Amino acid sequence: MEGRRFGGPPRGLILEAKPHNLAGTVKRLWKYFGSERKILILLFFLSIFDTAIGLGIPYALGRAVDAISLSSKLVNFGLLGIIAFIMLAALATDAIISFLQSWLVAGVSQRIIKSFRSSLFAKLQKLPIAFFDASTHGDLMSRLTNDIDNVSTTISQSTVQLISGFLMVLGSLTLMLALSIPLTLAAIITLPLSFFMTKLIAGKTAPYYKDQQKELGLLDGHLEETISGLRVIKAFSHEEEVINQFDALNKKLLEVGLKAQIWSGFLFPIMNILNNLTLGIVALTGGVLALKGMITVGVITSFVGYSRQFSRPLADFANVFNTLQSAAAGAERVFDILDESEEEKDVSAARELSSPRGDVVFDNVSFYYREDVPIIKNISFEVKSGSSIALVGPTGAGKTTIVNLLARFYDVTTGRILIDGTDIRDYTRDSLRRCFGIVLQETYLFSGTIKENIKYGNPAATDEEVINAAQIANAHSFISRMPNGYDTVLAESGSNLSQGQKQLLAIARAILVNPSILILDEATSSVDTRTEFNIQKAMLNIRAGRTSFIIAHRLSTIRDADTIIVIDNGEIVERGNHESLLEQQGVYYKLYFSQLMKT
């Protein structure tokens, strides 16, 4: 529990791959189209009009051919002129409709993806801390960006294609039957083979597309980790190692991506071969029928046009299906997160925790990730309002777990935690967490100004209150020396500050919240001895009248705590104040004097 992460199950226990379900994923995606019904209806009617124009062109070509009489060598130039004018008008109208369709579908796709992305981001805010402990940040970023962009591209490129293609296939088949049933039978003779090949190749590509998105997430995770830890990498001269790790991940992505593209690439050439074969069969059959006087050459011309219009969307469907497989793999990864269990909702009778006194009781509390691995075992203690309690012990003993349970980042497995005599599960989470001021061992600062970071927990605070909080935290002096003082813009994660300065800002942020309960998790671990002394004096001031939980490895910083609890292996092994624990000459005594000897 101690150290870098807030605790949680081992990575990989939550985001397991689920069986690929194309139909189910597409059905869920379709729900996001609900708000675009009017535009989709307009697109549908535009597609009908566009399809009607497309269906009219082969008919006009057939009439043009029949306007030329080979037997009498006469040409009906009047009819040809009318047909030429109609075709030019039709092509111009088709271009305008295509532009409108592209413009409308671009808006539809972007609005749908905005909603999709917002749903995912909102979901992330509702997930428990344990979820993030089990997930890599890079993989989550990949789902928010790469996977959703993949879906966006598919929607923008395929929506009109699917609607128009369906209408064109239906219209072409109807007119083909009207022109000649024998030719229609000849045209669809290869259709079963087309469906078989599409199904075969789709079955091969689906797993590869799924693996491709997964490997892309792992690569993004490595990139995020490498960029965040670049100073550490350079400090230990690990540049070659991270390059090799990147190359290995990149190679895996190449392998699965190549397989997906190769298999999907088979489909279009195969469909083209089948389409050309169909065209040959139609031409041969049409020639025989024309020689027998059953149809005219113009009918054959029209039929060939309809045959191509019938077969081209089928080939496009096959190509769209491949694209859809890739998008579905990305969408499924997003739905994996949307299906995760959210942080447990407040009980129906939950009430607001207003004006808390700060009395805290741990009543026989135990906490498990798994039944056979207890993290906290039967912890019981009481903290009176305004008093301070220090939690000490070796790394991994369970100290941070205790304050995580208090803030309900996790819920207890057995037992209960009381604040002001009420089980914390009976309070709303929001009001419960508002009563805490938390300074973590790992300080996080957001992009923005110093002032904005201090005001993060209390946006309504005045500039005077911000300065006062910074003065109490002993941060005012170094802030004043910054280029723009409190309006200095921080780099990402405050990388243009020292670790000690970041910690001071975090303390000022906690002070400004004016909490009833302070949680200081190694709050002075990253500052020098002089700064630590000044912070200790400030902490004595701000702890007055507040309940304080202090986690510390430096035992010299918690000698004035009202109660010191020694945790080892998830259990309380000693408790008392500094003097009484030294008199016991137990675990605390050994820890304290071992640290004195090192200083």
C-alpha positions in Angstrom: 0.0 0.0 0.0 2.8 2.4 0.8 4.8 4.2 -1.7 4.1 5.3 -5.2 0.5 4.1 -5.8 -2.5 4.6 -3.6 -2.8 0.9 -3.3 -5.0 -1.6 -5.1 -5.0 -5.0 -6.7 -2.1 -6.0 -9.0 -2.2 -4.5 -12.5 -4.2 -6.4 -15.0 -6.9 -7.8 -12.7 -9.6 -5.4 -14.0 -9.2 -4.7 -17.7 -9.2 -8.2 -19.1 -10.0 -8.7 -22.7 -13.7 -9.6 -23.4 -14.9 -11.8 -26.2 -15.2 -9.9 -29.5 -18.8 -9.2 -30.2 -19.3 -7.1 -33.4 -23.1 -7.2 -33.4 -23.4 -6.2 -29.8 -20.8 -3.4 -30.1 -22.5 -1.9 -33.2 -25.8 -2.1 -31.4 -24.5 -0.2 -28.5 -22.8 2.4 -30.7 -26.1 2.9 -32.6 -27.6 4.3 -29.4 -25.3 7.3 -29.7 -27.0 8.1 -33.1 -30.3 8.8 -31.3 -29.8 12.5 -30.9 -29.0 12.8 -34.7 -32.3 11.3 -35.9 -33.3 14.3 -37.9 -30.0 14.6 -39.7 -30.0 10.8 -40.4 -33.5 11.0 -41.9 -32.3 13.9 -44.1 -29.3 11.8 -45.1 -31.6 8.9 -45.9 -33.8 11.0 -48.2 -30.7 12.5 -49.9 -29.4 9.0 -50.4 -32.7 8.0 -52.0 -32.5 10.9 -54.3 -28.9 10.3 -55.1 -29.6 6.6 -55.7 -32.4 7.4 -58.0 -30.1 9.6 -60.1 -27.5 6.8 -60.1 -30.1 4.2 -61.2 -31.3 6.5 -64.0 -27.9 6.8 -65.7 -27.6 3.1 -66.9 -31.2 3.3 -68.2 -30.3 6.5 -70.1 -27.2 4.9 -71.5 -29.3 1.9 -72.7 -31.7 4.3 -74.4 -28.8 6.1 -76.0 -27.5 2.9 -77.5 -30.9 1.9 -78.8 -31.2 5.4 -80.4 -28.5 4.2 -82.8 -30.1 1.7 -85.3 -27.4 -0.6 -86.6 -29.7 -2.2 -89.2 -30.9 1.0 -90.8 -27.8 3.0 -89.9 -30.0 5.8 -88.6 -29.2 7.9 -85.5 -31.8 9.7 -83.4 -29.7 12.8 -82.6 -32.6 14.6 -81.0 -33.1 11.8 -78.4 -29.3 11.6 -77.9 -29.2 15.3 -77.2 -32.0 15.1 -74.6 -30.3 12.1 -73.0 -26.9 13.9 -72.9 -28.5 17.0 -71.3 -30.3 14.8 -68.7 -27.1 12.9 -67.8 -25.1 16.2 -67.4 -27.8 17.6 -65.1 -27.9 14.3 -63.2 -24.1 14.3 -62.7 -24.2 17.9 -61.5 -27.0 17.2 -59.1 -25.2 14.1 -57.8 -22.1 16.2 -57.1 -24.2 18.7 -55.0 -25.9 15.9 -53.1 -22.5 14.2 -52.4 -21.2 17.5 -51.0 -24.3 17.9 -48.8 -24.0 14.3 -47.6 -20.3 14.7 -46.7 -21.0 18.0 -44.9 -23.8 16.6 -42.9 -22.1 13.3 -42.0 -19.0 15.2 -40.8 -21.2 17.1 -38.3 -23.0 13.9 -37.2 -19.8 11.9 -36.7 -18.1 14.7 -34.7 -21.1 15.3 -32.4 -21.5 11.5 -31.8 -17.8 11.1 -31.0 -18.0 14.2 -28.7 -20.8 12.5 -26.8 -19.0 9.1 -26.8 -15.8 10.8 -25.5 -17.7 12.7 -22.9 -19.4 9.5 -21.7 -16.0 7.8 -21.3 -14.4 10.8 -19.5 -17.4 11.1 -17.2 -17.2 7.4 -16.5 -13.5 7.7 -15.5 -14.5 10.3 -12.9 -17.0 7.8 -11.3 -14.7 4.8 -11.1 -13.1 3.8 -7.8 -9.4 4.4 -7.0 -8.8 0.6 -7.3 -9.6 0.7 -11.0 -6.8 3.2 -11.7 -4.4 1.2 -9.5 -5.0 -1.7 -11.9 -4.7 0.3 -15.1 -1.9 2.0 -16.9 -2.4 5.7 -17.7 -1.1 5.3 -21.2 -3.7 2.6 -22.0 -6.5 4.8 -20.7 -5.2 7.7 -22.8 -5.2 5.4 -25.8 -8.8 4.5 -25.3 -9.7 8.2 -25.0 -7.8 9.1 -28.1 -6.8 6.4 -30.5 -9.8 4.1 -30.0 -12.4 6.9 -30.2 -10.7 8.5 -33.2 -10.9 5.1 -34.9 -14.6 5.0 -34.3 -14.9 8.6 -35.5 -13.1 7.9 -38.8 -15.4 4.9 -39.4 -18.6 6.8 -38.8 -17.6 9.7 -41.0 -16.4 7.4 -43.9 -19.0 4.7 -43.7 -22.4 6.1 -42.7 -23.4 7.5 -46.2 -21.6 4.6 -47.9 -23.7 2.1 -46.0 -27.0 3.9 -46.6 -26.4 4.6 -50.3 -25.0 1.2 -50.9 -28.0 -0.6 -49.4 -30.4 1.5 -51.5 -28.3 1.0 -54.6 -28.2 -2.8 -54.2 -31.9 -2.9 -53.7 -32.7 -0.5 -56.6 -30.3 -2.2 -59.0 -31.6 -5.7 -58.2 -35.2 -4.5 -58.8 -34.4 -3.0 -62.2 -32.3 -5.9 -63.2 -35.2 -8.2 -62.6 -37.5 -5.9 -64.5 -35.1 -5.9 -67.5 -34.2 -9.6 -67.6 -34.7 -12.4 -65.1 -32.1 -14.7 -66.9 -29.5 -12.0 -66.8 -30.2 -11.3 -63.2 -29.7 -15.0 -62.3 -26.4 -14.8 -64.2 -25.4 -11.7 -62.3 -26.0 -13.2 -58.8 -24.4 -16.5 -59.5 -21.2 -15.5 -57.7 -23.0 -13.9 -54.8 -22.8 -16.9 -52.4 -19.0 -17.1 -53.0 -18.7 -13.4 -52.2 -20.5 -13.8 -48.9 -18.4 -16.9 -48.0 -15.1 -15.0 -48.7 -16.3 -12.0 -46.7 -17.2 -14.1 -43.7 -13.9 -16.1 -43.9 -11.6 -13.0 -44.1 -13.6 -11.1 -41.4 -13.2 -14.0 -39.1 -9.4 -13.8 -39.6 -9.2 -10.0 -39.2 -11.4 -9.5 -36.1 -8.9 -10.9 -33.6 -6.0 -9.1 -35.2 -7.8 -5.8 -35.0 -8.6 -6.4 -31.4 -4.9 -7.3 -30.7 -3.8 -4.2 -32.7 -5.7 -1.8 -30.4 -4.5 -3.7 -27.3 -0.8 -3.4 -28.4 -1.3 0.3 -29.3 -2.6 0.9 -25.8 0.5 -0.9 -24.3 2.8 1.2 -26.6 1.0 4.4 -25.4 1.5 3.3 -21.8 5.2 2.9 -22.4 5.4 6.3 -24.0 3.6 8.0 -21.2 5.7 6.3 -18.6 8.9 7.1 -20.4 8.2 10.8 -20.9 7.0 11.2 -17.3 10.1 9.5 -16.0 12.7 10.9 -18.4 14.9 12.4 -15.7 15.1 9.1 -13.9 15.9 7.3 -17.2 18.7 9.7 -17.9 20.0 9.7 -14.3 20.4 5.9 -14.5 21.6 5.8 -18.1 18.7 3.6 -19.2 18.1 5.2 -22.5 19.1 2.1 -24.4 16.9 -0.1 -22.3 13.8 2.0 -22.8 14.6 2.2 -26.6 14.8 -1.6 -26.7 11.5 -1.9 -24.7 9.9 0.5 -27.2 11.2 -1.4 -30.1 9.9 -4.7 -28.7 6.4 -3.2 -28.2 6.5 -1.5 -31.6 7.5 -4.8 -33.2 4.5 -6.6 -31.6 2.2 -3.8 -32.9 3.8 -4.1 -36.3 3.2 -7.9 -36.4 -0.5 -7.8 -35.4 -1.1 -4.6 -37.5 0.5 -6.2 -40.5 -1.5 -9.4 -40.2 -4.7 -7.4 -39.8 -3.9 -5.3 -42.9 -2.8 -8.2 -45.0 -5.9 -10.2 -44.3 -8.2 -7.3 -44.8 -6.3 -6.4 -48.0 -7.2 -9.8 -49.5 -10.9 -8.9 -49.5 -11.0 -6.1 -52.0 -9.0 -7.8 -54.8 -11.0 -11.0 -54.4 -14.2 -9.0 -54.7 -12.9 -7.3 -57.8 -12.1 -10.7 -59.3 -15.6 -11.9 -58.5 -17.1 -8.7 -59.9 -15.2 -9.1 -63.2 -16.2 -12.7 -63.4 -19.8 -11.7 -62.9 -19.4 -9.0 -65.6 -18.1 -11.6 -68.0 -20.9 -14.0 -67.3 -23.5 -11.2 -67.8 -21.9 -10.1 -71.1 -21.8 -13.7 -72.4 -25.4 -14.4 -71.4 -26.5 -11.1 -72.7 -24.9 -11.7 -76.1 -26.6 -15.1 -76.5 -30.0 -13.5 -75.6 -29.4 -10.6 -78.0 -28.6 -13.0 -80.9 -31.8 -14.8 -80.2 -33.7 -11.5 -80.3 -34.9 -11.7 -76.7 -33.3 -8.4 -75.7 -31.7 -5.4 -77.3 -28.1 -4.2 -77.1 -29.4 -1.2 -75.2 -30.9 -3.5 -72.6 -27.5 -5.3 -72.3 -25.8 -1.9 -71.8 -28.2 -0.9 -69.1 -28.0 -4.2 -67.4 -24.2 -4.2 -67.3 -24.5 -0.7 -65.7 -26.9 -2.0 -63.1 -24.8 -5.2 -62.6 -21.8 -3.0 -61.7 -23.9 -0.8 -59.4 -25.2 -4.0 -57.8 -21.7 -5.5 -57.3 -19.8 -2.4 -56.4 -21.6 -1.7 -53.1 -21.2 -5.4 -52.2 -17.4 -4.9 -52.6 -17.6 -1.6 -50.6 -19.6 -3.4 -47.9 -16.7 -5.9 -47.6 -14.2 -3.0 -47.3 -16.5 -1.2 -44.8 -16.8 -4.4 -42.8 -13.1 -4.5 -42.4 -13.0 -0.9 -41.3 -16.0 -1.7 -39.0 -14.0 -4.5 -37.4 -11.2 -2.1 -36.5 -13.6 0.5 -35.2 -15.6 -2.2 -33.2 -12.3 -3.3 -31.6 -11.7 0.2 -30.4 -15.3 0.8 -29.4 -15.3 -2.5 -27.4 -12.2 -1.3 -25.5 -14.1 1.9 -24.6 -17.2 -0.1 -23.6 -15.0 -2.3 -21.4 -14.4 0.8 -19.3 -18.0 2.0 -19.5 -19.1 -1.4 -18.2 -16.8 -1.2 -15.2 -18.5 -1.0 -11.8 -18.6 2.6 -10.6 -17.7 3.8 -7.1 -20.5 2.5 -4.9 -23.4 4.9 -4.7 -24.4 6.6 -1.5 -27.0 4.8 0.5 -30.6 6.1 -0.1 -30.7 7.7 3.3 -27.2 9.2 3.2 -27.0 12.6 4.8 -24.7 15.6 4.5 -21.8 15.8 6.9 -22.0 19.5 7.9 -19.9 21.3 10.5 -18.1 18.1 11.5 -16.4 18.1 15.0 -13.8 15.6 13.9 -14.3 12.7 16.3 -13.0 9.5 14.6 -13.5 5.9 15.6 -12.1 2.8 13.9 -14.2 -0.1 15.2 -12.6 -3.5 14.5 -11.8 -2.6 10.9 -10.4 -5.1 8.4 -9.7 -4.7 4.7 -9.0 -7.3 2.0 -8.4 -7.2 -1.7 -8.7 -11.0 -1.7 -10.0 -13.1 1.1 -6.6 -14.8 1.6 -4.6 -11.6 1.6 -5.6 -9.3 4.5 -4.2 -5.7 4.3 -5.7 -4.4 7.5 -6.7 -6.8 10.3 -9.0 -5.8 13.2 -7.8 -2.2 13.6 -9.5 -0.3 16.5 -8.7 3.1 17.9 -10.4 6.4 18.7 -9.3 10.0 17.9 -10.9 12.8 19.8 -11.8 16.0 18.0 -8.8 18.4 17.8 -6.3 15.7 18.7 -3.5 14.3 16.5 -2.7 10.7 15.8 0.5 9.6 14.1 0.7 6.3 12.2 4.2 4.8 11.9 5.7 1.5 10.8 7.7 -0.1 8.1 6.9 0.4 4.4 3.9 -1.7 3.4 2.6 -2.1 6.9 -0.8 -0.5 6.0 -0.6 3.1 7.2 -1.8 4.7 4.0 -4.5 2.1 3.8 -6.0 3.4 7.0 -6.4 7.0 5.7 -7.6 5.7 2.4 -10.4 3.9 4.2 -11.1 7.0 6.3 -11.6 9.1 3.1 -13.6 6.2 1.5 -11.3 5.8 -1.4 -11.9 2.2 -0.5 -14.7 0.7 1.7 -13.9 -1.5 4.7 -14.4 -5.2 4.3 -15.5 -5.7 7.9 -16.0 -3.4 10.9 -16.9 0.3 10.6 -15.4 3.8 10.7 -17.3 6.5 12.6 -17.0 10.3 12.3 -18.9 12.2 15.0 -20.6 8.9 16.0 -22.0 8.0 12.5 -20.7 5.4 10.1 -19.0 7.2 7.2 -21.0 5.1 4.8 -24.1 6.9 6.0 -22.7 10.2 4.8 -22.6 11.4 1.2 -19.2 10.9 -0.2 -19.0 14.5 -1.4 -19.7 16.0 2.0 -17.4 13.4 3.7 -14.4 14.3 1.5 -15.1 18.0 1.9 -14.2 17.7 5.6 -10.7 16.5 4.8 -7.5 18.4 3.9 -5.2 15.9 2.3 -1.5 16.3 1.6 -0.1 13.2 -0.1 3.4 11.9 -0.2 3.4 12.3 -4.0 2.4 15.9 -4.8 0.4 16.5 -7.9 0.1 20.0 -9.4 -2.2 20.8 -12.3 -1.3 22.9 -15.3 -2.1 26.5 -14.5 -0.9 29.3 -12.2 0.4 28.8 -8.7 -2.7 30.7 -7.4 -5.1 28.3 -9.3 -3.3 25.3 -7.8 -3.6 26.6 -4.2 -7.3 27.5 -4.8 -8.0 24.0 -6.3 -10.0 22.9 -3.2 -11.6 26.3 -2.6 -12.1 28.2 -5.9 -14.1 30.9 -4.1 -11.1 31.9 -1.9 -9.9 35.5 -2.1 -6.3 36.5 -3.0 -5.7 37.5 0.6 -6.8 34.0 1.8 -4.5 32.4 -0.8 -1.5 34.5 0.4 -2.3 33.7 4.1 -2.4 30.0 3.4 0.9 30.2 1.5 2.4 32.1 4.5 1.3 29.5 7.0 2.7 26.8 4.7 6.0 28.8 4.5 5.6 29.0 0.7 5.0 32.7 0.3 8.7 33.7 0.2 9.6 31.4 -2.7 6.4 32.2 -4.6 7.2 35.9 -4.3 10.6 35.2 -6.0 8.9 33.6 -9.0 8.8 35.6 -12.3 5.1 36.4 -11.9 4.5 35.6 -8.3 1.2 33.9 -7.7 0.4 34.2 -11.4 3.4 32.2 -12.5 2.3 29.4 -14.8 3.5 26.0 -13.8 4.8 23.4 -16.2 3.2 20.0 -16.4 3.0 18.5 -12.9 4.9 21.5 -11.6 8.2 20.3 -13.1 9.6 23.8 -13.0 9.5 23.6 -9.1 11.6 21.6 -6.7 10.0 18.6 -4.9 10.0 20.6 -1.7 8.4 23.6 -3.3 5.6 21.4 -4.8 5.0 19.9 -1.3 4.7 23.4 0.2 2.1 24.3 -2.4 0.2 21.1 -1.6 0.2 22.0 2.1 -1.0 25.5 1.3 -3.8 24.0 -0.8 -4.9 21.8 2.1 -4.8 24.8 4.5 -7.0 26.9 2.3 -9.8 24.2 2.4 -10.0 24.9 6.2 -10.7 21.2 6.9 -12.0 19.7 10.1 -9.7 16.7 9.6 -6.1 16.9 8.3 -4.4 13.9 6.6 -0.7 14.4 6.2 0.8 11.4 4.3 4.6 12.0 4.6 3.8 15.7 4.1 7.4 16.8 4.9 9.2 13.9 3.3 10.6 15.9 0.4 11.8 19.1 2.1 15.1 19.9 3.7 15.6 20.0 7.4 15.2 23.8 7.8 12.1 23.8 5.7 10.8 20.8 7.6 11.3 22.7 10.9 9.3 25.7 9.6 6.5 23.5 8.3 6.4 21.7 11.6 5.8 25.0 13.3 3.1 25.9 10.7 1.5 22.5 11.2 1.2 23.0 14.9 -0.7 26.2 14.2 -3.1 24.7 11.6 -3.6 21.5 13.6 -5.1 23.5 16.5 -8.7 22.6 16.8 -8.5 20.0 14.0 -8.2 16.3 14.1 -5.0 15.3 12.4 -3.8 12.0 10.9 0.0 12.0 10.3 1.8 9.3 8.5 5.6 9.7 8.9 8.8 7.8 8.5 10.8 10.5 10.1 9.8 9.8 13.7 11.3 13.2 14.9 8.4 14.9 13.1 5.7 13.3 15.2 7.0 13.5 18.7 4.4 16.0 19.7 1.5 13.8 18.4 -1.2 13.1 21.1 -1.2 9.4 20.1 1.3 7.3 18.1 0.1 4.0 16.7 2.7 1.6 15.4 1.4 -0.6 12.5 3.2 -3.7 11.4 1.8 -6.3 8.9 -1.6 -4.7 9.0 -2.0 -4.8 12.8 -1.5 -2.4 15.7 1.5 -3.6 17.6 2.0 -0.6 19.9 0.2 2.6 20.8 0.9 5.6 23.2 2.6 8.9 23.1 6.3 9.5 22.3 7.6 9.2 25.9 5.5 6.1 26.8 6.5 4.2 23.7 10.2 4.9 24.3 9.7 3.5 27.9 8.2 0.3 26.4 11.5 -0.2 24.5 9.5 -2.1 21.8 9.2 -1.6 18.0 8.9 2.2 18.2 11.9 2.4 20.5 14.0 0.5 18.0 12.8 2.5 15.0 13.4 5.8 16.8 17.0 5.1 17.9 17.9 3.5 14.6 17.0 6.8 12.9 18.9 8.8 15.5 22.0 6.8 14.8 21.7 7.5 11.1 21.5 11.3 11.6 
